[in-house]
Amino acid sequence: GSDWNYAAVDLTAAYNSTTYVAEGQRAKVSLVRRDLLYLRDLDLIVVLDRVTATQPTFAKQVLFHTILRPELETGSNPGAAGGGDRNFGHRG
């Protein structure tokens, strides 16, 4: 087997978007895409989210649902990926 796995999904239609708008709402995004890369040797998941808002003033936030609360790895830099991204380690 390979030492990595990759998946990508277009989640745009799951939000009030230019492709779907719930009654009484307005389109807030035109693109929501998530790319996932799992590196087996490092037991590491890399997540890349791409979000295009219909208005530049709309805030973009990330929310991960996890069984246990993530913890920062010792010596990690939470802003290393730019723009306040967080790099979490795994609990084990």
C-alpha positions as CSV (number, residue, x, y, z in Angstrom):
1,G,0.0,0.0,0.0
2,S,0.9,3.6,-0.3
3,D,2.3,5.6,2.6
4,W,-0.3,8.4,2.1
5,N,-4.0,8.8,1.4
6,Y,-5.7,11.8,-0.2
7,A,-9.3,13.0,-0.5
8,A,-11.0,16.1,-1.7
9,V,-14.6,17.2,-1.4
10,D,-16.6,20.2,-2.6
11,L,-18.9,21.1,0.3
12,T,-20.3,24.3,-1.3
13,A,-23.9,22.9,-1.5
14,A,-23.9,22.3,2.3
15,Y,-23.8,26.0,3.0
16,N,-26.0,29.0,2.0
17,S,-24.1,29.4,-1.3
18,T,-24.4,30.5,-4.9
19,T,-25.6,26.9,-5.6
20,Y,-28.1,26.5,-2.7
21,V,-29.8,29.0,-0.5
22,A,-32.2,28.2,2.3
23,E,-35.5,30.1,2.4
24,G,-35.0,33.5,4.0
25,Q,-31.2,33.4,3.7
26,R,-28.7,34.8,1.3
27,A,-25.6,33.2,-0.4
28,K,-22.6,33.6,1.8
29,V,-20.1,31.5,-0.1
30,S,-19.4,30.6,-3.7
31,L,-16.8,27.8,-2.9
32,V,-16.1,25.5,0.1
33,R,-13.6,22.8,-0.6
34,R,-11.7,20.6,1.8
35,D,-8.6,18.6,0.9
36,L,-7.3,15.9,3.3
37,L,-3.9,14.3,3.2
38,Y,-3.0,11.5,5.6
39,L,0.8,10.7,5.9
40,R,1.0,7.2,7.4
41,D,4.6,7.3,8.4
42,L,4.1,10.4,10.5
43,D,0.5,9.6,11.6
44,L,-0.3,13.1,10.4
45,I,-3.4,14.6,8.8
46,V,-3.0,17.8,6.7
47,V,-6.2,19.7,6.1
48,L,-6.5,22.4,3.5
49,D,-9.7,24.4,3.4
50,R,-10.6,26.8,0.5
51,V,-13.5,29.1,1.1
52,T,-14.6,31.9,-1.2
53,A,-17.1,34.2,0.5
54,T,-19.6,36.3,-1.5
55,Q,-18.6,39.3,0.6
56,P,-15.0,39.9,1.8
57,T,-16.2,41.0,5.2
58,F,-17.7,37.6,6.0
59,A,-15.6,35.9,8.7
60,K,-14.2,32.4,7.9
61,Q,-13.8,30.0,10.8
62,V,-12.7,26.4,11.1
63,L,-14.5,23.9,13.5
64,F,-13.3,20.4,14.0
65,H,-15.4,17.9,15.9
66,T,-13.1,15.5,17.8
67,I,-13.6,12.9,20.4
68,L,-10.9,14.4,22.6
69,R,-9.8,18.0,22.9
70,P,-6.8,18.6,20.6
71,E,-3.6,19.8,22.2
72,L,-0.7,21.8,20.7
73,E,2.4,19.7,20.3
74,T,5.5,20.8,22.3
75,G,7.5,23.3,20.3
76,S,4.8,23.9,17.6
77,N,4.1,27.4,16.3
78,P,0.3,27.9,16.0
79,G,0.7,30.6,13.4
80,A,3.3,28.8,11.3
81,A,0.9,28.0,8.4
82,G,-0.1,31.7,8.2
83,G,-3.0,33.8,9.1
84,G,-3.5,32.3,12.6
85,D,-3.9,28.6,11.5
86,R,-3.5,26.1,14.3
87,N,-1.3,23.0,14.2
88,F,-2.5,20.4,16.6
89,G,-0.9,17.1,17.6
90,H,-2.6,13.9,18.4
91,R,-3.4,12.5,21.8
92,G,-2.2,9.0,22.2
